[in-house]
Amino acid sequence: MTTLMLWMDRLPETKHSKEHVMNKIAKFVKDESGVTAIEYGLIAAATGLALAAVMPTIKANLTSTFTAVSNNLQ
Protein backbone atom coordinates (compact mmCIF):
# COMPACT_ATOMS: atom_id res chain seq x y z
CA MET A 1 0.00 0.00 0.00
CA THR A 2 1.20 3.48 -0.75
CA THR A 3 1.73 6.09 1.91
CA LEU A 4 -1.21 8.09 0.56
CA MET A 5 -3.56 5.14 0.89
CA LEU A 6 -2.37 4.47 4.44
CA TRP A 7 -2.87 8.13 5.30
CA MET A 8 -6.35 8.15 3.76
CA ASP A 9 -7.34 5.06 5.76
CA ARG A 10 -6.70 7.05 8.94
CA LEU A 11 -9.18 9.76 7.95
CA PRO A 12 -12.40 9.82 9.92
CA GLU A 13 -15.26 8.11 8.18
CA THR A 14 -17.25 11.09 7.04
CA LYS A 15 -19.38 11.43 3.99
CA HIS A 16 -16.83 13.31 1.88
CA SER A 17 -13.39 12.98 3.46
CA LYS A 18 -11.78 10.41 1.14
CA GLU A 19 -13.56 11.76 -1.92
CA HIS A 20 -12.52 15.28 -0.98
CA VAL A 21 -8.84 14.30 -0.71
CA MET A 22 -8.92 12.41 -4.01
CA ASN A 23 -10.64 15.34 -5.73
CA LYS A 24 -8.01 17.75 -4.40
CA ILE A 25 -5.20 15.49 -5.62
CA ALA A 26 -6.81 15.08 -9.05
CA LYS A 27 -7.29 18.85 -9.31
CA PHE A 28 -3.66 19.44 -8.34
CA VAL A 29 -2.39 16.95 -10.93
CA LYS A 30 -4.53 18.46 -13.71
CA ASP A 31 -3.57 22.07 -12.88
CA GLU A 32 -1.20 23.38 -15.53
CA SER A 33 -0.90 27.00 -14.40
CA GLY A 34 2.29 26.26 -12.46
CA VAL A 35 3.81 24.68 -15.55
CA THR A 36 3.22 27.87 -17.51
CA ALA A 37 4.88 29.95 -14.79
CA ILE A 38 7.90 27.64 -14.82
CA GLU A 39 8.15 27.92 -18.60
CA TYR A 40 8.10 31.74 -18.40
CA GLY A 41 10.77 31.59 -15.71
CA LEU A 42 12.98 29.41 -17.89
CA ILE A 43 12.53 31.78 -20.85
CA ALA A 44 13.44 34.76 -18.66
CA ALA A 45 16.52 32.95 -17.32
CA ALA A 46 17.66 31.99 -20.82
CA THR A 47 17.18 35.57 -22.02
CA GLY A 48 19.18 36.89 -19.07
CA LEU A 49 22.02 34.46 -19.73
CA ALA A 50 22.09 35.37 -23.42
CA LEU A 51 22.23 39.08 -22.58
CA ALA A 52 24.97 38.53 -20.01
CA ALA A 53 27.00 36.61 -22.59
CA VAL A 54 26.59 39.26 -25.30
CA MET A 55 27.06 42.43 -23.21
CA PRO A 56 30.90 42.42 -23.16
CA THR A 57 30.97 42.29 -26.97
CA ILE A 58 28.42 45.07 -27.27
CA LYS A 59 30.35 47.17 -24.74
CA ALA A 60 33.60 46.78 -26.68
CA ASN A 61 31.92 47.71 -29.98
CA LEU A 62 30.17 50.75 -28.48
CA THR A 63 33.35 51.94 -26.80
CA SER A 64 35.29 51.79 -30.05
CA THR A 65 32.47 53.50 -31.96
CA PHE A 66 32.16 56.39 -29.50
CA THR A 67 35.96 56.74 -29.30
CA ALA A 68 36.11 57.03 -33.09
CA VAL A 69 33.31 59.61 -33.11
CA SER A 70 35.01 61.59 -30.33
CA ASN A 71 38.34 61.56 -32.16
CA ASN A 72 36.70 62.75 -35.40
CA LEU A 73 34.98 65.64 -33.62
CA GLN A 74 38.21 67.04 -32.19
SVG drawing of the C-alpha trace seen along z (x, -y; Angstrom):
<svg xmlns="http://www.w3.org/2000/svg" viewBox="-22 -69 63 71">
<polyline fill="none" stroke="black" stroke-width="0.4" points="0.0,0.0 1.2,-3.5 1.7,-6.1 -1.2,-8.1 -3.6,-5.1 -2.4,-4.5 -2.9,-8.1 -6.3,-8.1 -7.3,-5.1 -6.7,-7.0 -9.2,-9.8 -12.4,-9.8 -15.3,-8.1 -17.3,-11.1 -19.4,-11.4 -16.8,-13.3 -13.4,-13.0 -11.8,-10.4 -13.6,-11.8 -12.5,-15.3 -8.8,-14.3 -8.9,-12.4 -10.6,-15.3 -8.0,-17.7 -5.2,-15.5 -6.8,-15.1 -7.3,-18.9 -3.7,-19.4 -2.4,-16.9 -4.5,-18.5 -3.6,-22.1 -1.2,-23.4 -0.9,-27.0 2.3,-26.3 3.8,-24.7 3.2,-27.9 4.9,-30.0 7.9,-27.6 8.1,-27.9 8.1,-31.7 10.8,-31.6 13.0,-29.4 12.5,-31.8 13.4,-34.8 16.5,-32.9 17.7,-32.0 17.2,-35.6 19.2,-36.9 22.0,-34.5 22.1,-35.4 22.2,-39.1 25.0,-38.5 27.0,-36.6 26.6,-39.3 27.1,-42.4 30.9,-42.4 31.0,-42.3 28.4,-45.1 30.4,-47.2 33.6,-46.8 31.9,-47.7 30.2,-50.7 33.3,-51.9 35.3,-51.8 32.5,-53.5 32.2,-56.4 36.0,-56.7 36.1,-57.0 33.3,-59.6 35.0,-61.6 38.3,-61.6 36.7,-62.8 35.0,-65.6 38.2,-67.0"/>
</svg>
